[in-house]
Amino acid sequence: MNLQSPLLDGVRVTLLPLQESHIPGLTDAANDPAIWAYMTPLRNQDDVERFVHQALQEQQAGKGIPFSVYDKQQDKIVGSTRLFDIFAEHRNLEIGHTWYNPGVWRTRVNTECKYLLLTHCFETLDQLRVQIKTDLRNERSQTAIARLGAQREGILRQHRVMHDGYIRDTVMFSILDKEWPQVKERLQGFLNAYADAALS
């Protein structure tokens, strides 16, 4: 599998291969405590530098494909996402480490990001399964994942010790290759509705 981050271009967002030059833009995007209710916070540029270097090291080790999320409408970076937990021999991986500035919550940004990533996973990387997981407490995230058409598989109990010591339960979702055509059509419908709303 090619673990170089491709440039994935949509109507509103471009997923840029993560680079050190993105650190200032990511630092600006990360500057809202609401982002970090269920994730390890990126409080300052030092935290963002560690985040970026860890992601790039993971990529060098063949374990991840990281991106910065560039919003064309606002002409700036608004978050980050990643393909990781890659098992080439089993043709499955995970989409995660995803966060966005609240300024793009409830816009087409997340839907388009997931559409671009899932298309790349199933149609270029030829994956059999793509998984997405979230904190059991994070109902907003669970709703967003289910809206994509992912199937909820269950709860991994006491799965992660968080940065603040909280022991979280994790909700696991997945999409299979045979489900992708229907999910793709669903996501295209959402994106078309955003486009229609913008024109009205």
SERO-4910 file (N, C-alpha, C, O; in steps of 0.05 Angstrom, whole numbers):
BEGIN
 pado doro    nc1    nc2    nc3   cac1   cac2   cac3    cc1    cc2    cc3    oc1    oc2    oc3
  Met    A     17    -24      0      0      0      0     18     25      0     38     26     14
  Asn    A     10     45    -16     24     70    -17     16     87      7     -7     96      9
  Leu    A     35     93     25     28    108     49     35    138     46     35    152     66
  Gln    A     41    147     22     44    176     18     16    188     19     -3    177      8
  Ser    A     14    211     32    -12    225     33    -18    238      6     -2    255     -3
  Pro    A    -39    230     -7    -47    243    -32    -60    270    -26    -70    274     -3
  Leu    A    -62    287    -45    -79    311    -43   -106    303    -52   -110    295    -75
  Leu    A   -126    306    -34   -154    298    -41   -170    324    -42   -174    338    -22
  Asp    A   -180    330    -66   -193    356    -71   -223    353    -74   -232    338    -91
  Gly    A   -238    369    -58   -267    370    -60   -276    397    -69   -261    414    -79
  Val    A   -302    402    -65   -314    427    -73   -307    449    -53   -298    471    -60
  Arg    A   -310    442    -27   -304    462     -6   -278    457      8   -264    476     16
  Val    A   -270    432     10   -245    426     25   -224    412      7   -231    399    -12
  Thr    A   -200    416     15   -178    401      4   -163    388     27   -156    401     47
  Leu    A   -159    361     25   -144    347     45   -115    348     36   -107    335     16
  Leu    A    -98    364     51    -71    368     43    -53    348     58    -57    343     82
  Pro    A    -33    336     45    -14    320     60     -2    336     82      9    358     78
  Leu    A     -3    326    106      6    341    130     36    347    128     52    330    120
  Gln    A     43    373    134     70    382    133     76    400    157     58    410    170
  Glu    A    101    402    164    109    420    186    101    449    180     95    464    199
  Ser    A     99    457    155     91    484    148     63    490    156     55    514    157
  His    A     47    470    162     19    474    170     16    480    199     -6    486    208
  Ile    A     38    478    215     35    482    244     22    508    252      4    507    269
  Pro    A     30    531    241     16    556    249    -14    555    243    -30    564    260
  Gly    A    -22    546    220    -50    544    213    -65    525    231    -88    531    239
  Leu    A    -53    502    237    -66    483    255    -68    494    283    -88    489    297
  Thr    A    -48    510    292    -49    522    318    -72    541    320    -86    542    341
  Asp    A    -76    557    300    -99    576    299   -125    560    300   -144    568    315
  Ala    A   -127    539    284   -152    524    282   -158    510    309   -181    506    316
  Ala    A   -137    502    323   -141    486    348   -148    503    372   -153    492    394
  Asn    A   -148    529    369   -151    548    392   -180    551    401   -190    574    400
  Asp    A   -192    529    408   -220    531    419   -224    506    437   -223    484    428
  Pro    A   -227    510    463   -230    488    482   -253    469    475   -252    445    483
  Ala    A   -273    478    461   -296    461    454   -287    437    437   -300    416    438
  Ile    A   -265    439    422   -256    417    405   -248    393    422   -251    371    414
  Trp    A   -237    399    446   -221    379    460   -236    366    484   -223    355    502
  Ala    A   -262    367    483   -278    355    506   -272    325    509   -272    315    531
  Tyr    A   -267    311    486   -263    282    487   -236    274    475   -233    250    468
  Met    A   -218    292    471   -192    286    458   -170    300    474   -175    318    489
  Thr    A   -145    290    470   -122    303    482   -119    331    470   -116    333    446
  Pro    A   -120    352    486   -121    379    476    -95    388    463    -73    380    473
  Leu    A    -97    404    443    -74    418    431    -77    447    440    -90    463    427
  Arg    A    -64    454    462    -68    479    475    -52    502    464    -59    526    467
  Asn    A    -30    495    451    -11    516    441      5    505    418      2    482    410
  Gln    A     23    521    408     39    513    385     57    489    391     62    472    374
  Asp    A     68    488    416     84    465    423     69    439    422     79    419    412
  Asp    A     44    439    431     27    415    429     22    408    400     23    384    392
  Val    A     17    428    383     12    423    355     37    412    341     36    393    325
  Glu    A     60    422    348     85    412    337     89    383    344     96    367    327
  Arg    A     83    375    369     86    347    377     65    330    362     72    308    353
  Phe    A     41    340    358     20    326    343     29    321    315     26    299    304
  Val    A     40    341    302     48    339    274     72    320    271     73    303    254
  His    A     92    323    289    116    306    287    109    277    293    119    259    280
  Gln    A     90    272    312     82    244    317     68    232    293     73    209    286
  Ala    A     51    248    280     37    239    256     56    232    233     53    212    219
  Leu    A     76    250    229     95    245    208    113    221    214    121    207    196
  Gln    A    120    217    239    135    194    247    119    168    242    130    148    233
  Glu    A     94    170    248     76    147    244     75    141    214     75    117    206
  Gln    A     74    161    198     73    157    169     99    144    159     99    126    143
  Gln    A    122    154    169    148    143    162    150    113    169    162     97    155
  Ala    A    137    106    191    137     78    200    116     61    186    114     37    192
  Gly    A    101     72    167     82     57    152     56     52    167     41     33    161
  Lys    A     50     70    187     27     65    204      5     86    200    -16     84    213
  Gly    A      9    106    184    -12    127    181     -9    144    156     13    145    145
  Ile    A    -30    156    149    -31    175    126    -45    200    136    -70    201    137
  Pro    A    -31    221    145    -43    244    158    -48    267    138    -35    271    118
  Phe    A    -69    283    145    -78    305    129    -83    330    146    -90    328    169
  Ser    A    -80    353    134    -92    378    144   -116    384    127   -117    379    103
  Val    A   -137    394    140   -162    401    126   -162    431    119   -162    448    137
  Tyr    A   -161    437     93   -160    464     84   -188    472     73   -199    459     56
  Asp    A   -199    492     85   -226    502     77   -223    524     56   -213    546     62
  Lys    A   -231    518     31   -228    537      9   -245    562     14   -237    584      7
  Gln    A   -268    558     27   -287    581     31   -274    601     50   -277    626     45
  Gln    A   -260    592     70   -248    610     90   -218    615     84   -206    632     97
  Asp    A   -207    601     64   -179    603     56   -161    599     80   -142    615     85
  Lys    A   -166    577     95   -148    571    117   -151    541    125   -171    528    118
  Ile    A   -132    532    141   -134    505    152   -153    506    176   -152    523    193
  Val    A   -171    486    177   -192    485    197   -191    460    214   -209    456    231
  Gly    A   -172    442    209   -171    418    225   -152    397    214   -135    404    196
  Ser    A   -154    373    223   -137    351    214   -152    325    216   -171    322    231
  Thr    A   -142    306    200   -154    279    200   -132    259    191   -111    268    181
  Arg    A   -137    233    194   -116    214    189   -127    187    182   -148    179    193
  Leu    A   -114    172    165   -118    143    162    -96    130    178    -72    137    176
  Phe    A   -104    110    195    -84     98    213    -94     69    220   -114     60    209
  Asp    A    -79     57    238    -84     28    245    -88     12    219   -107     -2    215
  Ile    A    -68     15    201    -69      4    175    -59    -25    176    -36    -30    184
  Phe    A    -75    -44    167    -68    -72    165    -70    -80    135    -91    -89    126
  Ala    A    -47    -76    121    -47    -80     92    -55   -109     85    -69   -113     65
  Glu    A    -46   -128    101    -51   -156     94    -80   -163     97    -90   -182     85
  His    A    -95   -149    114   -123   -154    119   -141   -133    104   -165   -135    105
  Arg    A   -128   -113     91   -142    -93     76   -163    -78     93   -186    -76     85
  Asn    A   -154    -69    116   -171    -52    132   -155    -30    146   -131    -34    151
  Leu    A   -169     -9    154   -156     14    167   -177     30    181   -201     23    181
  Glu    A   -168     51    195   -186     68    210   -184     97    201   -162    106    195
  Ile    A   -206    112    201   -206    141    199   -209    152    226   -227    145    241
  Gly    A   -190    170    234   -192    182    260   -172    205    265   -163    217    246
  His    A   -167    210    290   -151    233    298   -163    258    284   -149    277    276
  Thr    A   -189    259    283   -203    280    268   -213    301    286   -226    296    306
  Trp    A   -207    326    279   -217    349    294   -220    372    275   -205    375    256
  Tyr    A   -240    389    281   -245    413    265   -250    437    284   -260    434    306
  Asn    A   -243    460    275   -250    484    289   -281    486    289   -294    480    269
  Pro    A   -293    495    312   -322    496    313   -335    514    292   -359    512    287
  Gly    A   -319    532    280   -330    548    258   -340    533    234   -355    544    218
  Val    A   -332    507    232   -341    491    209   -358    468    218   -366    451    202
  Trp    A   -365    466    244   -383    446    253   -411    451    240   -419    474    236
  Arg    A   -424    429    234   -451    430    221   -451    444    194   -470    457    186
  Thr    A   -428    442    180   -426    450    152   -420    426    135   -420    403    146
  Arg    A   -415    430    110   -409    407     92   -381    396     96   -373    376     84
  Val    A   -365    410    113   -336    403    115   -332    374    123   -318    359    110
  Asn    A   -344    365    145   -340    337    154   -350    317    134   -337    297    128
  Thr    A   -374    322    123   -386    304    104   -367    301     80   -362    279     70
  Glu    A   -357    323     70   -340    323     47   -313    309     53   -302    294     37
  Cys    A   -302    315     77   -277    301     85   -281    271     85   -264    256     74
  Lys    A   -302    262     97   -307    233     99   -312    221     71   -303    199     65
  Tyr    A   -326    236     54   -330    227     26   -304    223     12   -299    203     -1
  Leu    A   -286    243     14   -260    242      1   -243    219     12   -231    204     -3
  Leu    A   -243    216     38   -227    195     51   -238    167     44   -222    149     37
  Leu    A   -264    163     46   -275    137     41   -272    130     11   -267    106      5
  Thr    A   -275    149     -7   -271    143    -35   -242    134    -39   -237    114    -54
  His    A   -223    147    -27   -195    139    -29   -191    111    -18   -176     95    -29
  Cys    A   -203    106      6   -199     80     18   -210     57      1   -196     37     -3
  Phe    A   -234     60     -8   -247     37    -22   -240     36    -52   -238     14    -63
  Glu    A   -236     59    -65   -232     59    -94   -203     61   -103   -197     54   -126
  Thr    A   -185     70    -85   -157     72    -92   -141     51    -76   -125     36    -87
  Leu    A   -146     50    -50   -130     32    -33   -143      4    -31   -130    -14    -21
  Asp    A   -167      1    -42   -180    -25    -45   -183    -39    -18   -177    -62    -14
  Gln    A   -194    -24      2   -198    -34     28   -224    -51     30   -243    -46     15
  Leu    A   -224    -70     48   -248    -86     53   -265    -74     75   -289    -78     76
  Arg    A   -252    -60     94   -266    -49    117   -252    -23    126   -227    -22    127
  Val    A   -268     -4    133   -258     21    144   -273     25    170   -298     25    171
  Gln    A   -259     30    192   -272     33    218   -269     62    228   -250     76    221
  Ile    A   -287     70    244   -287     96    257   -297     92    286   -317     78    290
  Lys    A   -283    103    305   -291    100    333   -293    126    347   -281    146    338
  Thr    A   -307    127    369   -310    151    385   -316    145    414   -324    123    421
  Asp    A   -313    165    430   -318    163    459   -348    159    463   -365    172    450
  Leu    A   -356    140    481   -384    135    486   -399    160    496   -423    163    491
  Arg    A   -384    178    509   -397    203    519   -403    223    496   -419    241    500
  Asn    A   -390    220    474   -391    239    452   -415    233    433   -411    221    412
  Glu    A   -438    241    442   -462    235    426   -462    250    400   -473    240    380
  Arg    A   -451    274    399   -450    289    374   -434    274    353   -443    272    330
  Ser    A   -411    263    361   -395    248    342   -409    222    334   -408    215    310
  Gln    A   -422    208    352   -436    184    345   -458    189    325   -461    174    306
  Thr    A   -472    211    328   -493    218    309   -481    224    282   -492    216    262
  Ala    A   -459    238    281   -446    245    256   -436    220    241   -439    218    217
  Ile    A   -425    201    256   -414    177    244   -437    160    233   -436    150    211
  Ala    A   -458    157    249   -482    141    240   -494    154    215   -504    140    198
  Arg    A   -495    181    215   -506    195    192   -492    188    166   -504    189    144
  Leu    A   -466    182    167   -451    175    143   -461    149    131   -458    144    107
  Gly    A   -474    132    147   -482    106    138   -465     84    150   -468     60    142
  Ala    A   -447     90    168   -431     70    182   -448     54    201   -467     64    213
  Gln    A   -441     28    204   -456     10    221   -443     10    249   -419      6    252
  Arg    A   -460     14    269   -450     12    297   -446    -17    304   -465    -33    302
  Glu    A   -422    -24    313   -415    -52    318   -417    -59    348   -422    -82    355
  Gly    A   -412    -39    365   -413    -45    393   -395    -27    410   -384     -8    399
  Ile    A   -392    -33    435   -377    -17    453   -353    -33    464   -356    -55    474
  Leu    A   -330    -21    462   -306    -32    475   -304    -19    503   -298      4    505
  Arg    A   -308    -35    523   -309    -25    550   -282    -20    562   -263    -35    558
  Gln    A   -279      2    577   -254     11    589   -231      8    569   -211     -5    574
  His    A   -234     21    547   -217     17    524   -193     36    523   -172     29    513
  Arg    A   -196     60    534   -174     80    533   -172     95    560   -193    102    572
  Val    A   -148    100    568   -143    118    590   -137    146    578   -117    149    564
  Met    A   -154    165    584   -151    191    571   -130    208    584   -120    201    606
  His    A   -124    231    572   -102    249    582   -108    258    610    -89    264    625
  Asp    A   -134    260    618   -141    270    644   -146    247    664   -155    251    687
  Gly    A   -140    222    656   -143    199    673   -169    185    671   -173    163    682
  Tyr    A   -188    197    656   -215    184    652   -211    158    636   -197    158    616
  Ile    A   -224    137    645   -224    112    630   -249    110    613   -271    107    623
  Arg    A   -244    113    587   -268    115    569   -276     89    557   -260     71    553
  Asp    A   -302     87    552   -313     66    535   -314     77    506   -319    101    502
  Thr    A   -309     59    487   -307     68    459   -329     55    442   -333     31    445
  Val    A   -342     70    426   -362     60    407   -349     56    380   -337     74    369
  Met    A   -352     32    370   -339     25    344   -360     23    322   -381     11    325
  Phe    A   -353     36    299   -369     35    275   -352     25    252   -327     26    254
  Ser    A   -365     15    231   -349      7    207   -366      9    182   -391     10    183
  Ile    A   -352     11    160   -364      9    133   -349    -12    118   -324    -12    118
  Leu    A   -363    -30    105   -350    -52     89   -351    -45     59   -367    -28     51
  Asp    A   -333    -57     44   -332    -52     15   -359    -56      1   -366    -41    -17
  Lys    A   -373    -77     10   -399    -82     -3   -420    -61      4   -440    -58    -10
  Glu    A   -416    -47     26   -434    -26     34   -427      1     22   -444     20     22
  Trp    A   -403      4     12   -393     29      2   -410     42    -20   -416     66    -18
  Pro    A   -420     27    -40   -436     40    -61   -460     55    -49   -467     77    -58
  Gln    A   -474     42    -30   -498     55    -18   -489     78     -1   -503     99     -1
  Val    A   -468     75     14   -458     98     31   -449    121     13   -455    144     19
  Lys    A   -436    114     -9   -427    135    -28   -450    151    -39   -450    175    -40
  Glu    A   -471    137    -47   -495    150    -57   -508    168    -36   -517    190    -41
  Arg    A   -508    158    -11   -519    173     11   -503    199     16   -515    221     19
  Leu    A   -477    197     16   -460    220     20   -463    240     -3   -463    264      1
  Gln    A   -464    230    -27   -468    248    -50   -494    263    -48   -496    286    -56
  Gly    A   -515    250    -38   -540    263    -33   -538    286    -14   -549    307    -18
  Phe    A   -523    281      8   -519    302     28   -504    326     16   -511    349     20
  Leu    A   -483    319      0   -466    340    -11   -482    356    -32   -479    380    -34
  Asn    A   -499    343    -47   -516    356    -67   -536    375    -53   -542    396    -63
  Ala    A   -546    366    -30   -565    382    -15   -551    408     -4   -562    430     -4
  Tyr    A   -525    405      4   -510    429     13   -507    448    -11   -510    472     -8
  Ala    A   -501    437    -35   -497    453    -58   -523    468    -66   -523    491    -72
  Asp    A   -545    453    -64   -571    465    -71   -578    487    -51   -588    508    -59
  Ala    A   -572    483    -26   -578    503     -5   -561    528    -10   -570    550     -6
  Ala    A   -536    524    -19   -519    547    -24   -529    564    -47   -525    588    -48
  Leu    A   -542    551    -66   -552    565    -90   -579    578    -85   -587    596   -100
  Ser    A   -594    569    -65   -621    580    -60   -621    607    -47   -642    618    -42
***
